[in-house]
Amino acid sequence: MNLADAQSRLDAALQEARATIDAAETMDALDEATRRFVGKRSPAAEINEAIKGMDPADRPAVGQAVGAFKAEIAALEEERRAALAGDDESAAAEHERLDLTLGTHGVRHGHLHLVTQIQRELEDIFVGLGYRIAEGPEVEDDWHNFEALNIPPAHPARSMQDTIYVRLGTEEQVMLRTHTSPVQIRTMETHEPPIYVVAPGRTYRNETLDARHSPVFHQIECLAVDRNLTLADLFGTIEVFVRELFDDESVRTRFRSDFFPYTEPSAELAVSCVFCRGDGCRVCSHSGWIELGGCGMVDPNVFVAVGYDPEEWQGYAFGFGLERLAMIRYGIDEIRTFVENDVRFLARY
Ligand code: DAH
């Protein structure tokens, strides 16, 4: 063997070693592969042995070539070892990983009750029209809930059937308000006209809870008092707000003659059915219309009760139920679902 033989054998061995070492998948396989090229009976060991029999002039160069070969193998081994260790580490890390992510999917966010959402929406619409929000107590007296609203003592609305009385003071003088209309009286008693207010809030009637009736529900009341107000102002206001509320230009409003002691003339307010667009369906009982509430021009007797001059001031008022409005908008057919607190219902809206 001479220098050229030794060099070509080492070159061939290095090529083979590259492939073999890179293919080692475990630390043991890597040890074994390395040993094959630099251990006993490896090409490096054999050439080392052969140096003694070579031309003395070649010996240093052959020795250097073997040294360079060993260094190459050591570098390849080191590189592969690092790669395997890295794989091991990431495999171990993956195995020991604790998932601390707080998933956003399973977490339910709370939100306002459907009635509260509708109430705030209505407040926004009316505030946008220049109205202010008024409030009154839920425990009312006879004067504000009935008397000042021109509801005479014998009126059926006062009977024990409808009104939940509270045992305070004189019998049948204190009650849970049966509508939001008393806020009209309280506002006029404490403010001078012109007045433009809406009063949303909770109301109570002596009803048994079933699909269509609830002893607790919500209304919104509107009162405007100014000079020269007419029915056209009332109708126009309602039309504007209904369109805003249903976000639909095609929803129509209908007024039919009705009676309320505190308005004259009075009207029942209905909107064209938002489900069948007036063709007739289950929601509107095939009439094409859905009744929303009552309205009218403030009765002069009411102005007298609060000390306003009925010759000088005119007013319009309307009121309707918020649950009813939500039922119309979403096609909900049982009023009791609003108070049952079933999260499946609450979460849907
Ligand atoms: N208070 C009436 C009710 O509870 C609704 C109502 C009718 C309010 C006519 C009004 C009105 O302001 O003018 O059914």
Boltz pocket constraint, residues with backbone or C-beta under 6 A from the ligand:
constraints:
  - pocket:
      binder: B
      contacts: [[A, 178], [A, 179], [A, 180], [A, 181], [A, 221], [A, 222], [A, 260], [A, 262], [A, 263], [A, 267], [A, 293], [A, 294], [A, 295], [A, 296], [A, 317], [A, 318], [A, 319], [A, 320]]
      max_distance: 6.0
